[in-house]
């Protein structure tokens, strides 16, 4: 049991050798843009396949540098909120 927990923490999930969240964001942005461009301007989809692969290589390189990139993005999303101060102070304080 202990090995499974440590392995999950030490080795975050990957999707095609890249962190899951940035890889999904890359595909989720580029694939719909590819279909819209092919439908509107009749562009060759091979151009977009090349940009998807290049974008994925960048995500893999960033994931190799910091394997917990997905967790960092999720943590930033949950802590990047504007808080109301309980006490009158100058600036923003993180007080729920």
PEWO-V711637 format. One line per field, one symbol per residue. ss: DSSP state (h for helix, s for strand, l for the rest). A space follows every 50 residues. Layout:
# PEWO-V711637
ss->???
This chain:
# PEWO-V711637
ss->lhhhhhhhhhlllssllsshhhhhhhhhhhhhhhhhhhhhhlllhhhhhh hhhhhhhhhhhhhhhlllhhhhhhhhhhhlllllllllllllllll
